[in-house]
Amino acid sequence: MRKLLALAFLAGLLASAGCSSHDTASNPLSGTQGTVRLQMTDAPGPFDAVNLVVNQVAIHRGLPDSREQDGAADSTSGWEILRNQPATYDLMKLRNGVFATLAQAMVPAGHYTQIRLKLGAGSNVVVDGVPFPLTVPSGMQSGYKLVGGFDVPANGLLDLGLDFDAARSIHQTGNGKYLLKPTCRVMPFSTAGTIAGHILPESVPASVYAIVGADTVASGLPGSGGVFRLTPLGAGAYTVAIHPTAPYRDTSLAGIIVSPQQTTDLGDIQLPMMPD
């Protein structure tokens, strides 16, 4: 099971660069500003496409006197709007270490407690070439909220990586409808690292997982030429598990160390054949 940063939210599909705007609440922070940038990637899912329409993204300011704990924000005050224009994203194109810069905006520097995403009409999922409407309960009204604190530095940049999991987020109901219940990890790039490698033979379909204990933290599919990238990952030790199709057997590499802002390159990984 993935370790998730508390959610009811698909985090992070913002549109390209925009300016922040303020709601009617007064700004409790200093007048100094900083920049927030959000970049999005996706784990594999059994879909041809996942097209999401995003109408608005905002972040919630924390109170300086600690009266408000992370996630205790109300629904109307203290929000900085990062993007207020609709945009559509196909999550299936954001794989294997490919990120889209979804928003970049200046906001008052200081502590923030939530990210809020409002989705729009027209989102869909494509399965075996057939598009189906994607139902997003409450995502169009109150929006999905990612709860958890983060700090925007004065005159600096907070660069956040958002790792969406389409396979865990989209559910088919008994009557054939598709529902979106977003699952996403969020991590500052300043504390995140990457595991990369090259699977041989290059033509073998395989799934790759970064595991800590019993938790699958990230997963991916090798791209062209058998190359894979698992990111963003927190610093620490991981087991990299590779599950290829027959006639090759599963392979695990333990004790793979990830450091912040570094890529741990595993080089060529020769998959062993199944015994006769």
Number of C-alpha atoms within 10 A of each C-alpha: 9 17 12 11 14 15 19 18 23 29 26 28 30 32 25 18 17 18 15 21 15 16 12 9 11 10 17 14 15 11 12 12 18 19 20 24 21 27 25 25 25 26 23 22 19 13 18 17 21 24 19 23 21 26 21 22 27 23 21 25 28 27 19 12 7 8 9 14 12 19 18 13 19 10 11 11 15 22 27 25 21 28 25 18 13 15 18 18 19 17 26 18 16 18 25 22 21 14 19 20 18 20 21 23 20 21 24 24 23 21 18 24 22 24 28 27 28 25 27 19 16 13 21 21 23 16 13 9 10 10 16 15 15 22 20 23 14 11 23 18 12 14 24 25 25 26 21 17 16 19 16 20 18 17 12 13 18 20 17 22 26 26 27 27 22 24 15 17 16 22 17 11 9 7 6 9 12 18 18 22 19 23 23 27 23 22 19 21 20 14 15 21 22 21 23 18 19 19 24 15 15 18 12 17 16 19 17 24 20 24 20 18 9 8 12 17 21 25 24 22 22 23 18 9 13 19 17 23 24 27 30 26 26 20 16 14 16 22 17 22 18 22 16 18 12 12 12 18 14 16 15 12 13 13 11 16 15 20 17 17 17 14 18 17 15 14 11 15 16 13 19 14 11 10 7 4
